[in-house]
Amino acid sequence: MHLIAFSRGDHRYGIELAYLSEIRPVTRCTPVPGVPPFYVGVIHVRGDIIAVLDIAVLFGREPGAAAAEQFAIVVTSGDITAGLLADSVDDVHDLLPGRIHPPLTTFTDRRERYISGLSQDGVSILDVDKLLHDERLWVRQEPSEERR
């Protein structure tokens, strides 16, 4: 398994390279009112508007102070694209399947739901398919009568 590792807060996460679209500095993220707190906002990527998620907040942590420079790890699964907020980005890691451990039993339900395993050096491997296709995380808003 080939993955890119990144940090958010004091945790390290990894995603398989097959899901990685790009890594870009977050210079401007537009907040969106009325969305859950784990949505940082949206960014403009080559004509598309991409939601940026803070997985630290999604997993129940406080957002904490922003790093001097932050990145959007832009991932795609099927027809869904999103950005994952990162404080730093590591190198590519090559892991053998036998060296990946199951998620810890101490993980919260939400955290366990989106983590497929742990590397020996403590990288939590995110299940991008589950994360992006979980309709419980989608924000849907019907147009108000005034807008129709």
Secondary structure, DSSP 8 states (H G I E B T S, - for coil): -EEEEEEETTEEEEEEGGGEEEEEE-S--B--TTS-TTEEEEEEETTEEEEEE-HHHHTT-------SS-EEEEEEETTEEEEEEESEEEEEEE--GGG-B---TTS-HHHHHHEEEE-TTS-EEE-HHHHHH-GGG-------GGG-
